[in-house]
Amino acid sequence: MIDKTGTDPLFQPLKLGNTELANRVLMSPLTRSRASQHGDVPNAMNLEYYRQRASAGLIISEATQVSPQGKGYAFTPGIHSEAQIAGWKAITDAVHEAGGRIHMQLWHVGRISHPDLQPNGETPVAPSAIRPEGAMTFISADSGMVEITEPRALDADEMPDIVEQFRIGAINAKKAGFDGVEVHAANGYLLDQFIKSGSNQRTDDFGGSLANRLRLPLMVTEAVIDVWGKDNVGVRISPTGSFNAMYDEDPLATFGEFAKQLNALGVAYIEVVEDSFQGNHAEGRPESVIDAVKNNFEGVYIANGNYLAEEARDRISKGRCDLVTFGRPFIANPDLPERFRDDAPLNEWDSGSFYGGDERGYTDYPFLEKTEA
Ligand code: PHB
């Protein structure tokens, strides 16, 4: 086979912090809700799924709760117990053995939860007691989708504990053998709830002004950097996302400033959810917001959201992004980089098996047939 990778923008290597990436076809964080029911522990089926996808330039793990309070859906994995660390260690070993790289996404869901998922049936926490209208979760295999109820506003004196939850998650991710971590500050979960004006109506040091809304996400990022070093830390944002009833009155100003502060902290990358099948206030990609992030940030810019190979090549070539994370294409194509390289046809994804279930729609998507050389 002719080597077509020579000039293909998707196959130019890149150093992301301390991690050498062999290609720019990255796997985005994807909630699949298939951890073991008891203890939220990653299992052998999860290992097989990640091992199959080790040819990604980098895998970013599914969102992983840093604490019992940070959990918002049935069957999502955690990184706060010894059993979870051991489960993840087996996965990172398998990915490394297969030549891959993997970061862990550190997650606290905030208000996107349910008392049935919380320790002692407690009310989920948020910056403000605002119910995300229309947002849903599922609390067990047979609950179906249930509506999110009104959360409890965190007290200011609880913020150090939130930071501590992320710090412990970061320490545990290191024990579990990851190459780095991504702080989840997107998609309507706790840190995004603090950042965006629609969900943060606090009047103390953690709300009101933009500087105050960014305070907790920056404290968390600093704590994670203390554990990992700035070169191994990224942050995910979704400036114009509407999923989970999110809204910000000025995403350009908000995320331009957040990018500037993250640049000062020196994080290796920002991953930007530019568009999403789960909802976006922008029409297509929000180019002016993307400019605001890029103009304020000297690190690596990772683009995400409804990408396929051609658009990814085009935008990398034009300097609109450095790397691209692919979600649904990676669900359905474990060998996605090879398919992009060879212009091979893609398997179609089955949205009915995205969340929860067994091997079907998870580890049974076919690889390309290997032909003898
Ligand atoms: C989801 O469960 O739908 C989900 C989880 C994490 C995300 C986005 C979506 O960041």
Residues whose N, C-alpha, C, O or C-beta is under 5 A from the ligand:
A	BS01	PHB	T31 A63 N187
